[in-house]
Amino acid sequence: MRRLLDGGPDLGAAEHRLIAEAVNAFCGLHLGRATRFLMQRRLRERLESLSLPDFAAYYRYLRYDRNGAAEMERAVEILTTNETYFFREDYQLRAFVNEVLPGIAEDPALREQHRLVVWSAGCSTGEEAYSLAMLIDDSGLFPDWDIRIIGSDISRRVIERAREGVYGASSFRAMPPQYLHYFDEVSTGRRVSARIRAMCHFGHLNLLDSERAAVVGRVHAVFCRNVLIYFDEESRRRVIEGFYERLLPGGTLLLGHSESLLNLSTRFELLHLSTDMVYRRPSVTASLQRKTSQ
């Protein structure tokens, strides 16, 4: 067993590869060679908590111990980054409000159902989900509709924070002032109002778990922004396929500004909006037209 000058165990190249492969198989997270020292630093506390002598023993614990699955969740929580804030990438949110939502509100079939469901996949501490709820409420397009924003994340810790709905100053750095009325002042910051919190439902979800993702139901739009950049290509394909299955015909998929479906899927249509490009699951009519033209 090798130890560093500070006395802590060294994460060797072989152990790094094994642990990285196990994490990737679990949730799709890609941990390349450049992450070796980050993993070493962040996972040391888990070795100490479990009284394990080195990273080889930690890998065996992840793979074979009866508590290995729970430990894998803890490891992923430690290794992932959860940085977000309200109204992030506002140009995309403007396109969603000005062009996507009116199309939903004017659809005769959807007007009859009076139901709108949006999925924030990889919601972190909840700012995106609450931003969507505020925008939909403020639009005035859906009076008396059943509005449901579903936020999911692989980290149970951030899901608990999202459910609390209490945020400090850093979460408001891009917040337009006109939306502050959706918050109540509390001793630790600002809390999302009860009415907006009631629109948002948060749950723990591994995006690679297609069976569990089915509990989300069918949705009109999926936001998955700045999540897929951390996945390997095959995991991205699996996640995108899952989004396609969850989206209703005509539903939209909104990714981060540096993400695309290039080389991942040809099942979506590229939709050019005034300030952004989004992806759309073809409507039933469009799908029939495509088949008859082939």
N, C-alpha and C positions, 0 to 999 in steps of 0.2 A: 504494500500500500504506500503510495507516494503522498507526501505532505508538502505543502508550500512553506515559505519562510514564516508565515503567520501561524503556522501550526494546523491550518485547516486542510481537509482532504482535497486532492487535485482531481479535477474532472478530465481524465485522459481522453484521447481522440476516440478510442474504441467505445468507452462508456458513453461519451457524448453522442456518438452515432446511434447506439442502441436505444438510449432514452429518447432521442429526437425521433427515431422511427416509431417508437411506441406512442409518443404524443401525436405524431402525424396520423397514425392509424386510428387513434381515438377521436380526434376532432378536426383533422385536416391542416392544423397549424404546421407551417414549414419552418424548421429551425436549422438553418445552414451552418456551415463550419464557423462563420463569423460570430455565431451566437454562443460559442463554447464558453467563453469567460463570463458572459452575462448569466448563462445557466448555472455555472459554477457558483457565482456570487449569490444568486437568488435562491437556489435550492439547498444551500448549506444549512439553512435554518431547519429544513425538513429532516435532514440527516440527524441533526442534533435532537429534534423533537422525538424522533423514532429510535434514538440511540443506535444508529447504524454507523459502522466504522468508515465506509467509503461509498463511492457512487456505484460500484459494482453491486454492492449489497442493496443499494437503493433501487437499482434496476430490477433485481430479483424480487424485491418487495412489490414493485409496481406490477410485475408480471404474474407472480405466483401466490402472494399473500391474499388471504380472504378479504382483507381490507384494501387491496390494491386498487380497485375501481374508485373508491372514495379518495384515496391518496392521489390518483391521477387527476381528479377534479381539482384538488388543492394545488397540485403542480401547475396545471393549466392556469389557474387563477393568478399564481405568482408570476408566470411567464408572459402573460398577456398584458397589453397596454390598454387602458380605459380612459382615453382623453376625449372629452366632448364638451359641448356647451350649447346653449339655446340658439336657434336660428343659424346653425352652421351651414355654410354654402347657401346663402340666402337667395342667390340667383336661381338655384334649382327649386327652392321652395316657392319663389314667385311664379315660376313656370307651372308648378303643380297647382297653385291656387288659381292662376289666371286662365289656364288652358286645360288641365286635366280634370279638375273638379267640376267646372261647368259642363263638360261632356258627360260626366256621371249624373249630374243633377238633371240634365235635359233628356236622359235616356228614358223612354216611356216605361220599359220593363222595370228599371230600377226605381223609378218614381212610385210605381205600384207597390214595390217591396218595402220602400221607406227604410232601407238599411244600407249602411256604408261601413266597410271593414278595411282597415289599413294595417299592414304588418311592418313594424320596425324591427328588422332582423339584425341582431347584434346591437341592441339598444343601449348597452353600457348602463350608465346611471340614470337614464330615462329622459334626458333633455330633448332628444329628438322626438320621442313619442309625445311628450307634452307640447312641444312646438307644433306638431301636426294637429293635435287636438285644439289648440288655441286658434290656429289658422282656419281650420274647418268651422269652428264656432263663429269666428269673426266674419267669415265669408257671407253668412246669412243665406247660403244656398240650400240648406238642409233643415228647414223648420220641422220639428216633430219627427225627424228621422231617428232611427236607432244607430247612433254613431259609436263605433268600437275601434279603438286603437290597441293593437296587440304588440307589446314589447317583449322580445325574447333575448336572452344572452346565455352564454355557457357558464358565466360566473354567477354563482348564487349570491355572493357578496354584493355585487353591483345591483342585482335584482332587488335585494332588500332595500338598498338606498333609493332605487327608483320608486318603490312602493311608498316610502316615507315622503318623497316629494319635497324635501327641504334642501336648499342650495345656497352656497356662499357666493361671494362676489365674482369669482373667476367664471362661473357658469353664465354670467350675465354680460360678458364682454362684447357680445354682438347683439344684445337684446334691443329691439326697437322700443322706445319708451311707451308707445301706445299700447303695448301688451302687458305692462306692469300691473294693470288692474286685475289681472288673472292671478295675482299672488297676494298672500297675507304676510304681514311682517311677524316674525317670530324671533325668539332670543338668539337663535343660531343662524339667522339669515332670512330668507323668504321661502314660504311654503306655497306650492301650487294650490289654488282654490279647490274646495271640495267638489264643485261641479265639474271641473276639468279632470280632477283625479278620477272621478267616477266613470269618465269616458275611456280611461286607460287601464289595461289589464296586463300585468307583467308575469312572466314565467320563465323558469330555467329550461333551456333547450340547446342541445347540440345539433347544429345545422346538418350534420352528416346522418343524424338519426331520422330517416324518412318516416318511419312508423310513428314516432312520437310527434313529428312535425305535422302529422295529419290532424292533431287536436286543434291546430290553428284554424282549420276549416278552409273555406274558399274566401278569397279576399279580392278586393278591387285594385289594390296597389301594394307593392312591396318596396320598402326603402331598405337597401343594404349598402351603406356607404362606408368606404374605407375599412371594409372587413375582408374582402376577398384578396386584397394585396398581401395578406399574411398566410394565404393558403397555397399549396402546391397546385399544379394545373389539374390533375385528376380530381382532387377534392373540389376545386372550383366547378368543374363540370357537374359533379354530383349535386352540389348545392344549387346551381342554376337549374338543373333538371327538377329539383324539388320545388323551386320557386314557380316554374312553369306549371307544375301539377297543382299548386295551391292557388294560382291566379285564375280568376274567371276569364272567359273569352272576352277580349278587349281590354283586359286589365294591364296595368303598367308596372314596369320594373325600373327603379331609379337607383343607379349605382353612384359611386364616388367619382370625382372629376378625372381621376387617373385610371379608372377601371373601365373595361369594355368587355363585350362578349366575343371579341375577335378570337378565332380558333377554339371557342368554347361551345357555341351553340348557333344553329341556323334556324331554330324554331321561332325565334322572336322577330318582329318587325322593328326596324329603326324608325323612331318617330322624331321628326325635327320640330322642336318648339322654338319660341322666339328667343329664349335665353339659355336653352339647354337641349341636349339630345337624350331621349329616354327610350326604353324598349317596351314593346307591347306584345302581349300574347294575341295572335290574330283572332278576330271575331269569328263566329260560326259562319257568317256570310262570306268573309274573306277566305276562310279555309275551304269552303265549298267551291268558290270561284277558282282558287288555286288548283284544286283537284281536277276540275272540269277542263282547265286550260292545259293540263299535262297530257 
